[in-house]
Amino acid sequence: MLKNTNNDRPKLPWWVEFLFVQIGLPDNWLRIFLKSRKKTRLLIKENKKSLTLLLTFCFSIIYMYPIIKHYSNHNKCIRMGSNLVRQKFTNEELSKVDILVFSTHYCNGGSLK
């Protein structure tokens, strides 16, 4: 009785089965991908601490950017609002604090009445 040798071989990962068997991508791409995957894993293993610090830094920048952008736009609005307050109240003596209060109120949806 003959043994079935197909059962002895390890099963291919689903992505290899799909991309290289079903779709028919070239075999040399699989070799290139597996070599680069091995090199990448080795690089990550050797430089784990520096890569962790780099990823932490990048994620913190990505996390903080919308906050920084919001307050940058808010400061531009306050500068524009302070110019409008100075134009509207030309004959009245207003301190810097009063101008800041009026322009902040204007930027938060208020009016210059």
HELIX and SHEET records of a PDB file:
HELIX    1   1 THR A    5  ASN A    7  5                                   3    
HELIX    2   2 TRP A   14  VAL A   16  1                                   3    
HELIX    3   3 GLU A   17  ILE A   23  3                                   7    
HELIX    4   4 ASP A   27  GLU A   46  1                                  20    
HELIX    5   5 LYS A   48  LYS A   88  1                                  41    
HELIX    6   6 LYS A   96  CYS A  107  1                                  12    
END                                                                             
